[in-house]
């Protein structure tokens, strides 16, 4: 049961990330200045050459990532217990969260050292991704302790 609670928490975090990324994606298609609680860094980052990857705004990729995380976590939380299922899902979310964390760290690196501007909303997204990774690690360790 503890793993299912972790799956629900993971899904809630991913849903928050999805809402944030979708909002940033929507805003990336508009010409208005992005509201930034910490100053002008958000617009600087959004208008940099690093704001797009393979023709899509980075926020769109973030939305796809969080949508996948929500879908996987929802399946994990509501699926019927099957032998080995907790371990399989715990590995899946761990790989997904670790991938998201690696991308997030790269983007923060770009902000700090290349763009030289920090986007408040990007930091919020990075924090959500880090919390997803921590949750995934805890879920993996919890699932590993259970007998198969």
Secondary structure, DSSP 8 states (H G I E B T S, - for coil): -HHHHHHHHHHHHHHHHHHHHHHHHHHHTS-S----TTSSHHHHHHTSGGGEETTEEHHHHHHHHHHHHHHHHHHHHHS---TTHHHHHHHHHHHHHHHHHHHHHHHHHIIIIII----HHHHHHHHHHHHHHHHHHHHHHHHHHS--
